[in-house]
Amino acid sequence: MRKTILFGIACLGIGFVCNRYFCKKDTKNERYFQWYKALYQWIVIQQDHGRISDYFKKNNYKSIAIYGMGELGILLLKELDDTDIEIPYVIDQNAGSIAVSSNKKVIMLKEIQENVDLIVVSVIDKFDAIKADIEKYADVPVVSLEDVLFSL
């Protein structure tokens, strides 16, 4: 009986160590895989002569804000630069240290204004948490860049 209990405890311990150090999810790899899928879809859209602005026109969004001025946010901003889609400001948690080349106003989350039709979150791996934060400050529809790409 004692050997069975010790064996059970040993198995639990080994399982815990394995799960903690060898079986944990690599969130960085997951993030890069999400980026890969999104960028691949973006290229497919362009090869099919589509544009991301088609999504906004189709859904009657004339004015949007972009949350996240990392790589994907900057690419989206550049993609929409020469279109009819107005981007009065972009949102980033590091607003004070970001300069956007297109001279857009960069604001923090708590400064969101409701003068846009939609907010597009370019931080696709943290969309749910960011959407919840945005909804605390504004009553504006929020969509992930990933959802935009895969709906075209």
C-alpha contacts under 8 A as a table, 3 or more apart, distances in Angstrom:
res1	aa1	res2	aa2	distance
1	M	4	T	5.15
1	M	5	I	6.41
2	R	5	I	5.18
2	R	6	L	6.20
3	K	6	L	5.07
3	K	7	F	5.92
4	T	7	F	5.01
4	T	8	G	6.08
5	I	8	G	5.03
5	I	9	I	6.19
6	L	9	I	5.08
6	L	10	A	6.02
7	F	10	A	5.01
7	F	11	C	6.13
8	G	11	C	5.10
8	G	12	L	6.23
9	I	12	L	5.08
9	I	13	G	6.15
10	A	13	G	5.03
10	A	14	I	6.12
11	C	14	I	5.10
11	C	15	G	5.96
12	L	15	G	5.02
12	L	16	F	6.07
13	G	16	F	5.08
13	G	17	V	6.24
14	I	17	V	5.16
14	I	18	C	6.01
15	G	18	C	5.10
15	G	19	N	5.99
16	F	19	N	5.18
16	F	20	R	6.00
17	V	20	R	5.12
17	V	21	Y	5.97
17	V	22	F	7.67
18	C	21	Y	5.51
18	C	22	F	5.10
18	C	23	C	6.10
19	N	22	F	5.78
19	N	23	C	4.62
19	N	24	K	5.98
20	R	23	C	6.42
20	R	24	K	5.93
21	Y	24	K	6.37
26	D	29	N	5.47
26	D	30	E	6.42
27	T	30	E	4.90
27	T	31	R	6.03
28	K	31	R	5.05
28	K	32	Y	6.30
29	N	32	Y	5.12
29	N	33	F	6.11
30	E	33	F	5.04
30	E	34	Q	6.23
31	R	34	Q	5.15
31	R	35	W	6.30
31	R	125	D	5.86
32	Y	35	W	4.97
32	Y	36	Y	6.08
33	F	36	Y	4.92
33	F	37	K	6.23
34	Q	37	K	5.19
34	Q	38	A	6.15
34	Q	124	I	7.40
34	Q	125	D	7.01
35	W	38	A	5.07
35	W	39	L	5.97
35	W	124	I	7.80
36	Y	39	L	5.22
36	Y	40	Y	5.92
37	K	40	Y	5.11
37	K	41	Q	6.18
38	A	41	Q	5.17
38	A	42	W	6.17
38	A	146	E	5.91
38	A	149	L	6.86
38	A	150	F	7.95
39	L	42	W	4.85
39	L	43	I	6.25
40	Y	43	I	5.19
40	Y	44	V	6.29
41	Q	44	V	4.95
41	Q	45	I	6.20
41	Q	149	L	6.38
41	Q	150	F	6.84
42	W	45	I	5.16
42	W	46	Q	6.40
42	W	149	L	6.30
43	I	46	Q	5.07
43	I	47	Q	6.06
44	V	47	Q	5.06
44	V	48	D	6.19
45	I	48	D	5.17
45	I	49	H	6.45
45	I	50	G	5.06
45	I	51	R	6.57
45	I	52	I	7.82
45	I	149	L	7.93
45	I	152	L	7.18
46	Q	49	H	4.88
46	Q	50	G	5.15
46	Q	51	R	6.26
47	Q	50	G	7.30
50	G	54	D	7.11
51	R	54	D	5.47
51	R	55	Y	7.86
52	I	55	Y	5.73
52	I	56	F	7.43
52	I	79	E	7.46
52	I	80	L	7.62
52	I	148	V	7.52
52	I	149	L	7.04
52	I	152	L	7.69
53	S	56	F	5.27
53	S	57	K	6.25
53	S	80	L	6.48
53	S	83	T	7.09
53	S	85	I	7.00
54	D	57	K	5.10
54	D	58	K	5.88
54	D	152	L	7.82
55	Y	58	K	5.20
55	Y	59	N	6.24
55	Y	148	V	6.64
55	Y	151	S	7.65
55	Y	152	L	6.57
56	F	59	N	5.21
56	F	60	N	5.93
56	F	61	Y	4.83
56	F	62	K	6.90
56	F	85	I	7.52
57	K	60	N	4.94
57	K	61	Y	5.94
57	K	62	K	7.01
58	K	61	Y	7.82
61	Y	64	I	7.00
61	Y	85	I	7.61
61	Y	117	D	5.63
61	Y	118	L	6.75
62	K	84	D	7.32
62	K	85	I	5.22
62	K	86	E	6.16
62	K	117	D	6.70
63	S	85	I	5.73
63	S	86	E	4.53
63	S	87	I	5.77
63	S	88	P	7.38
63	S	115	N	7.96
63	S	116	V	5.00
63	S	117	D	5.36
63	S	118	L	6.90
64	I	85	I	7.17
64	I	86	E	6.31
64	I	87	I	5.23
64	I	88	P	7.36
64	I	116	V	5.14
64	I	117	D	5.66
64	I	118	L	4.83
64	I	119	I	5.56
64	I	120	V	7.13
65	A	87	I	5.53
65	A	88	P	6.75
65	A	89	Y	5.72
65	A	90	V	5.31
65	A	91	I	7.11
65	A	116	V	6.55
65	A	118	L	6.49
65	A	119	I	4.76
65	A	120	V	6.27
66	I	69	M	7.74
66	I	73	G	6.72
66	I	77	L	7.62
66	I	87	I	7.70
66	I	89	Y	7.42
66	I	90	V	4.88
66	I	91	I	6.04
66	I	119	I	5.70
66	I	120	V	4.87
66	I	121	V	5.98
66	I	122	S	6.93
67	Y	73	G	7.16
67	Y	90	V	5.97
67	Y	91	I	4.52
67	Y	92	D	5.86
67	Y	119	I	6.79
67	Y	120	V	5.99
67	Y	121	V	4.67
67	Y	122	S	6.00
67	Y	123	V	7.43
68	G	72	L	7.92
68	G	73	G	5.44
68	G	90	V	7.51
68	G	91	I	6.04
68	G	92	D	5.00
68	G	93	Q	7.73
68	G	121	V	6.41
68	G	122	S	5.47
68	G	123	V	5.88
69	M	72	L	7.23
69	M	73	G	4.57
69	M	74	I	5.52
69	M	90	V	7.57
69	M	91	I	7.40
69	M	92	D	6.16
69	M	98	I	7.98
69	M	122	S	7.64
70	G	73	G	5.31
70	G	74	I	6.14
70	G	122	S	7.79
70	G	123	V	7.69
71	E	74	I	5.35
71	E	75	L	6.26
72	L	75	L	5.05
72	L	76	L	6.14
72	L	122	S	5.77
72	L	123	V	7.46
73	G	76	L	5.10
73	G	77	L	6.14
73	G	121	V	7.93
73	G	122	S	5.11
73	G	123	V	7.63
74	I	77	L	5.04
74	I	78	K	6.20
75	L	78	K	5.17
75	L	79	E	6.07
76	L	79	E	4.96
76	L	80	L	6.23
77	L	80	L	5.31
77	L	81	D	6.03
78	K	81	D	5.01
78	K	82	D	7.97
79	E	82	D	7.34
80	L	83	T	5.38
80	L	84	D	7.99
80	L	85	I	6.58
81	D	85	I	7.99
81	D	102	S	7.92
83	T	86	E	7.90
87	I	90	V	7.32
87	I	104	K	7.69
88	P	104	K	6.75
88	P	105	K	6.98
88	P	116	V	7.85
89	Y	104	K	5.52
89	Y	105	K	4.68
89	Y	106	V	5.80
89	Y	107	I	7.00
90	V	104	K	6.78
90	V	105	K	6.26
90	V	106	V	4.95
90	V	107	I	6.27
91	I	95	A	7.03
91	I	106	V	5.65
91	I	107	I	4.94
91	I	108	M	5.52
91	I	109	L	6.22
91	I	112	I	7.66
92	D	95	A	5.13
92	D	106	V	6.88
92	D	107	I	6.35
92	D	108	M	5.47
92	D	109	L	6.80
93	Q	108	M	5.44
93	Q	109	L	6.58
94	N	97	S	5.72
94	N	98	I	6.50
94	N	108	M	7.20
95	A	98	I	5.40
95	A	106	V	5.50
95	A	107	I	5.42
95	A	108	M	5.56
96	G	106	V	7.85
96	G	107	I	7.98
98	I	106	V	7.31
99	A	103	N	7.68
99	A	106	V	7.64
100	V	103	N	5.67
100	V	104	K	6.18
100	V	105	K	7.96
100	V	106	V	7.53
101	S	104	K	7.61
107	I	111	E	6.05
107	I	112	I	7.16
108	M	111	E	5.42
108	M	112	I	7.07
109	L	112	I	5.63
109	L	133	D	7.95
109	L	134	I	6.78
109	L	137	Y	7.40
110	K	137	Y	6.21
112	I	137	Y	6.67
112	I	138	A	6.63
113	Q	116	V	7.45
113	Q	138	A	7.08
114	E	117	D	7.86
114	E	138	A	6.18
114	E	139	D	6.96
114	E	140	V	6.46
116	V	119	I	7.36
116	V	140	V	7.42
117	D	140	V	6.64
117	D	141	P	7.10
118	L	140	V	5.93
118	L	141	P	5.09
118	L	142	V	5.88
118	L	143	V	7.49
119	I	140	V	6.97
119	I	141	P	6.35
119	I	142	V	4.82
119	I	143	V	6.39
120	V	142	V	5.95
120	V	143	V	5.07
120	V	144	S	5.59
120	V	145	L	5.92
121	V	124	I	6.69
121	V	127	F	6.57
121	V	130	I	7.66
121	V	131	K	7.75
121	V	142	V	7.21
121	V	143	V	6.18
121	V	144	S	4.80
121	V	145	L	5.76
122	S	144	S	6.35
122	S	145	L	5.17
122	S	146	E	7.72
123	V	126	K	5.80
123	V	127	F	6.16
123	V	144	S	7.76
123	V	145	L	7.83
124	I	127	F	5.15
124	I	144	S	6.17
124	I	145	L	6.58
124	I	146	E	6.27
126	K	129	A	5.78
126	K	130	I	6.23
127	F	130	I	5.18
127	F	131	K	5.89
127	F	144	S	6.32
128	D	131	K	5.19
128	D	132	A	6.30
129	A	132	A	5.21
129	A	133	D	6.36
130	I	133	D	5.01
130	I	134	I	6.15
131	K	134	I	5.08
131	K	135	E	6.16
131	K	142	V	6.40
131	K	143	V	7.95
132	A	135	E	5.20
132	A	136	K	6.68
133	D	136	K	5.35
133	D	137	Y	7.20
134	I	137	Y	5.46
134	I	138	A	6.14
134	I	142	V	7.94
135	E	138	A	5.27
135	E	139	D	6.14
135	E	140	V	7.46
143	V	147	D	6.73
143	V	148	V	7.28
144	S	147	D	5.16
144	S	148	V	6.48
145	L	148	V	4.98
145	L	149	L	6.20
146	E	149	L	5.17
146	E	150	F	6.20
147	D	150	F	5.26
147	D	151	S	6.05
148	V	151	S	5.39
148	V	152	L	6.84
149	L	152	L	5.75
